[in-house]
Amino acid sequence: MTTIKINEQTKTGKAFMAMFEAFFKGVEGIEVVEIDDYGQVNEERSTYNPEFVDMVLKSAKDKNSTEINPKDVWGSLGLK
């Protein structure tokens, strides 16, 4: 198995993918598998901005975060 990494946001990457789909779509033994920045295979392209996803994942690991109760926002922030 060979892996080819293509940046589909560049002009060359878009042209390569268009050519690839034209010549190899439906050919047995060849498939496009997308992998995200975390090494996980994506079935569909995410609609979220990768920078936003990174920010959310980093903040989830942060020990200095504050959990907010949606039923008492002001109280959760100590502003009541």
C-alpha positions as CSV (number, residue, x, y, z in Angstrom):
1,M,0.0,0.0,0.0
2,T,1.2,3.5,-0.9
3,T,0.1,6.7,0.7
4,I,0.0,10.0,-1.2
5,K,-0.6,13.2,0.8
6,I,-2.4,15.9,-1.3
7,N,-3.3,19.4,-0.1
8,E,-6.7,19.8,-1.8
9,Q,-6.8,23.5,-1.0
10,T,-4.0,24.3,-3.5
11,K,-4.4,24.7,-7.3
12,T,-2.2,21.7,-8.0
13,G,-4.0,19.6,-5.4
14,K,-7.4,20.4,-6.9
15,A,-6.1,19.6,-10.4
16,F,-4.6,16.3,-9.3
17,M,-7.9,15.2,-7.5
18,A,-9.9,16.1,-10.6
19,M,-7.6,14.1,-12.8
20,F,-7.6,11.2,-10.3
21,E,-11.4,11.1,-10.1
22,A,-11.7,11.2,-13.9
23,F,-9.3,8.3,-14.5
24,F,-9.7,6.1,-11.5
25,K,-13.2,6.4,-10.1
26,G,-14.7,3.0,-9.6
27,V,-11.4,1.1,-10.3
28,E,-11.0,-1.8,-8.0
29,G,-7.9,-1.6,-5.7
30,I,-7.7,2.2,-5.7
31,E,-9.6,4.4,-3.3
32,V,-9.4,7.8,-1.7
33,V,-9.2,7.7,2.1
34,E,-9.0,11.0,3.9
35,I,-7.0,11.3,7.2
36,D,-7.3,14.2,9.6
37,D,-4.5,15.9,11.5
38,Y,-4.9,13.3,14.3
39,G,-4.3,10.3,12.1
40,Q,-8.0,9.2,12.1
41,V,-9.7,8.2,8.8
42,N,-12.5,10.6,7.8
43,E,-15.5,9.2,5.9
44,E,-16.7,12.8,5.3
45,R,-14.9,16.1,5.3
46,S,-15.6,18.1,8.5
47,T,-17.5,21.3,8.2
48,Y,-15.6,22.7,11.2
49,N,-12.5,24.9,10.8
50,P,-9.4,22.8,11.9
51,E,-8.1,25.7,14.0
52,F,-11.4,25.9,15.9
53,V,-11.3,22.1,16.5
54,D,-7.8,22.3,17.9
55,M,-8.8,25.2,20.2
56,V,-11.8,23.2,21.6
57,L,-9.7,20.1,22.1
58,K,-7.0,22.0,23.9
59,S,-9.4,23.8,26.1
60,A,-11.1,20.5,27.0
61,K,-7.8,19.3,28.4
62,D,-7.1,22.6,30.3
63,K,-7.2,22.3,34.1
64,N,-8.0,26.0,34.6
65,S,-11.4,25.9,32.8
66,T,-14.7,26.9,34.4
67,E,-17.8,24.8,33.9
68,I,-20.9,27.0,33.4
69,N,-24.4,25.9,34.5
70,P,-26.8,27.0,31.7
71,K,-29.6,27.3,34.3
72,D,-27.6,29.7,36.5
73,V,-24.9,31.4,34.3
74,W,-24.3,34.4,36.6
75,G,-24.0,32.1,39.7
76,S,-21.6,29.8,37.9
77,L,-19.4,32.8,37.2
78,G,-19.6,34.1,40.8
79,L,-21.4,37.3,39.7
80,K,-24.7,36.8,41.5
